[in-house]
């Protein structure tokens, strides 16, 4: 779900196993919210990302 207001706001949910790696801590971290039909926020802006990222991609 996406809302295009002054700032983009979005919510999502992914089925379990999306990482494809059963050893990943993210392999089943959303199964419960998926089963309950709940959504999680998607972060677009640096102020929203703070405290929610594990690493940054830096090409090159």
SELUMKOL-662064 format. One record per residue (C-alpha): residue number from 1; residue in one letter; x, y, z. Coordinates in Angstrom, 2 decimals. Layout:
<recs>
<rec num="NUM" residu="a" c1="X" c2="Y" c3="Z"/>
...
</recs>
This chain:
<recs>
<rec num="1" residu="x" c1="0.00" c2="0.00" c3="0.00"/>
<rec num="2" residu="x" c1="1.45" c2="3.39" c3="-0.97"/>
<rec num="3" residu="x" c1="0.25" c2="6.90" c3="-0.24"/>
<rec num="4" residu="x" c1="1.77" c2="9.74" c3="-2.26"/>
<rec num="5" residu="x" c1="1.38" c2="12.67" c3="0.12"/>
<rec num="6" residu="x" c1="3.96" c2="15.37" c3="0.91"/>
<rec num="7" residu="x" c1="6.16" c2="12.42" c3="1.90"/>
<rec num="8" residu="x" c1="5.70" c2="8.95" c3="0.43"/>
<rec num="9" residu="x" c1="4.23" c2="6.52" c3="2.96"/>
<rec num="10" residu="x" c1="4.07" c2="2.79" c3="2.32"/>
<rec num="11" residu="x" c1="3.18" c2="-0.42" c3="4.16"/>
<rec num="12" residu="x" c1="3.92" c2="-4.02" c3="3.12"/>
<rec num="13" residu="x" c1="4.15" c2="-7.64" c3="4.20"/>
<rec num="14" residu="x" c1="6.12" c2="-10.51" c3="2.71"/>
<rec num="15" residu="x" c1="5.49" c2="-14.22" c3="2.97"/>
<rec num="16" residu="x" c1="7.99" c2="-16.29" c3="4.91"/>
<rec num="17" residu="x" c1="10.98" c2="-17.76" c3="3.14"/>
<rec num="18" residu="x" c1="11.53" c2="-14.83" c3="0.78"/>
<rec num="19" residu="x" c1="15.25" c2="-14.78" c3="1.54"/>
<rec num="20" residu="x" c1="15.58" c2="-18.33" c3="0.20"/>
<rec num="21" residu="x" c1="18.07" c2="-19.09" c3="2.98"/>
<rec num="22" residu="x" c1="16.63" c2="-21.06" c3="5.93"/>
<rec num="23" residu="x" c1="19.69" c2="-20.08" c3="8.00"/>
<rec num="24" residu="x" c1="18.95" c2="-16.36" c3="7.57"/>
<rec num="25" residu="x" c1="17.43" c2="-14.57" c3="10.56"/>
<rec num="26" residu="x" c1="15.04" c2="-12.98" c3="8.05"/>
<rec num="27" residu="x" c1="13.81" c2="-16.29" c3="6.62"/>
<rec num="28" residu="x" c1="10.76" c2="-16.38" c3="8.89"/>
<rec num="29" residu="x" c1="10.74" c2="-13.00" c3="10.62"/>
<rec num="30" residu="x" c1="7.48" c2="-11.89" c3="8.97"/>
<rec num="31" residu="x" c1="5.46" c2="-15.10" c3="9.04"/>
<rec num="32" residu="x" c1="3.38" c2="-13.99" c3="12.03"/>
<rec num="33" residu="x" c1="2.44" c2="-10.58" c3="10.64"/>
<rec num="34" residu="x" c1="1.72" c2="-12.18" c3="7.24"/>
<rec num="35" residu="x" c1="-0.61" c2="-14.74" c3="8.83"/>
<rec num="36" residu="x" c1="-2.39" c2="-11.99" c3="10.78"/>
<rec num="37" residu="x" c1="-2.73" c2="-9.75" c3="7.69"/>
<rec num="38" residu="x" c1="-0.80" c2="-6.94" c3="9.34"/>
<rec num="39" residu="x" c1="1.46" c2="-4.58" c3="7.42"/>
<rec num="40" residu="x" c1="4.88" c2="-3.16" c3="8.31"/>
<rec num="41" residu="x" c1="6.14" c2="0.30" c3="7.36"/>
<rec num="42" residu="x" c1="8.47" c2="0.78" c3="4.41"/>
<rec num="43" residu="x" c1="11.12" c2="3.42" c3="5.07"/>
<rec num="44" residu="x" c1="12.11" c2="5.81" c3="2.24"/>
<rec num="45" residu="x" c1="13.82" c2="8.74" c3="3.91"/>
<rec num="46" residu="x" c1="17.08" c2="8.92" c3="5.93"/>
<rec num="47" residu="x" c1="15.28" c2="10.08" c3="9.09"/>
<rec num="48" residu="x" c1="12.97" c2="7.04" c3="8.85"/>
<rec num="49" residu="x" c1="15.83" c2="4.61" c3="8.21"/>
<rec num="50" residu="x" c1="17.74" c2="5.56" c3="11.35"/>
<rec num="51" residu="x" c1="17.62" c2="2.63" c3="13.76"/>
<rec num="52" residu="x" c1="16.08" c2="0.26" c3="11.19"/>
<rec num="53" residu="x" c1="19.01" c2="-0.75" c3="8.97"/>
<rec num="54" residu="x" c1="21.64" c2="-3.44" c3="9.40"/>
<rec num="55" residu="x" c1="24.01" c2="-2.25" c3="6.69"/>
<rec num="56" residu="x" c1="24.24" c2="0.16" c3="3.75"/>
<rec num="57" residu="x" c1="24.95" c2="-0.76" c3="0.15"/>
<rec num="58" residu="x" c1="27.81" c2="1.27" c3="-1.30"/>
<rec num="59" residu="x" c1="28.39" c2="0.47" c3="-4.98"/>
<rec num="60" residu="x" c1="31.91" c2="0.53" c3="-6.41"/>
</recs>
